[in-house]
Amino acid sequence: MPISKELLDILACPLCRKAVEPTPDATGLKCVECHRVYPIRDDIPVMLVDEARIEKP
């Protein structure tokens, strides 16, 4: 199930406070600024810095 627009509007990267966008495969949320990808597990975004991985822009 995709993340709703309403939820995306209120979610932000916990590290830099910038917006996040769904990854192309919908398995995570990627920060537009620092490029950390936060996983989505059981349709719940895990917005913990320790759980994120950094992707190249």
C-alpha positions as CSV (number, residue, x, y, z in Angstrom):
1,M,0.0,0.0,0.0
2,P,1.5,3.4,-1.0
3,I,2.0,6.1,1.6
4,S,-0.8,8.6,1.5
5,K,-0.2,12.2,0.3
6,E,-1.4,13.5,3.6
7,L,1.2,11.5,5.5
8,L,4.0,12.5,3.1
9,D,3.0,16.2,3.6
10,I,3.7,15.9,7.4
11,L,6.7,13.5,7.3
12,A,10.2,15.0,7.3
13,C,13.8,13.7,7.6
14,P,14.5,13.6,11.3
15,L,18.1,14.6,10.7
16,C,17.9,17.7,8.4
17,R,14.1,18.3,8.6
18,K,13.6,18.3,4.8
19,A,10.9,16.6,2.8
20,V,10.9,12.9,2.0
21,E,9.7,11.2,-1.2
22,P,8.9,7.6,-1.9
23,T,11.6,5.6,-3.6
24,P,10.8,4.3,-7.1
25,D,10.3,0.7,-5.8
26,A,8.1,2.1,-2.8
27,T,10.2,0.3,-0.2
28,G,11.5,3.5,1.5
29,L,11.3,7.2,1.8
30,K,14.2,9.3,0.5
31,C,15.2,12.7,1.9
32,V,15.5,15.3,-0.8
33,E,18.4,17.0,1.0
34,C,20.7,14.5,2.6
35,H,19.6,11.5,0.5
36,R,19.0,9.1,3.4
37,V,16.5,6.4,2.7
38,Y,14.2,5.4,5.5
39,P,12.7,1.9,5.2
40,I,9.0,1.1,5.0
41,R,8.1,-2.0,7.0
42,D,4.6,-3.4,7.1
43,D,3.4,-0.2,5.5
44,I,4.9,1.9,8.3
45,P,7.8,4.3,7.6
46,V,10.7,3.8,10.0
47,M,11.9,7.4,10.5
48,L,15.0,6.5,12.6
49,V,18.4,7.9,11.5
50,D,20.1,4.6,12.6
51,E,17.8,2.6,10.3
52,A,18.4,4.8,7.2
53,R,20.9,4.2,4.5
54,I,22.5,6.9,2.4
55,E,22.1,6.8,-1.4
56,K,24.0,8.7,-3.9
57,P,22.0,11.6,-5.5
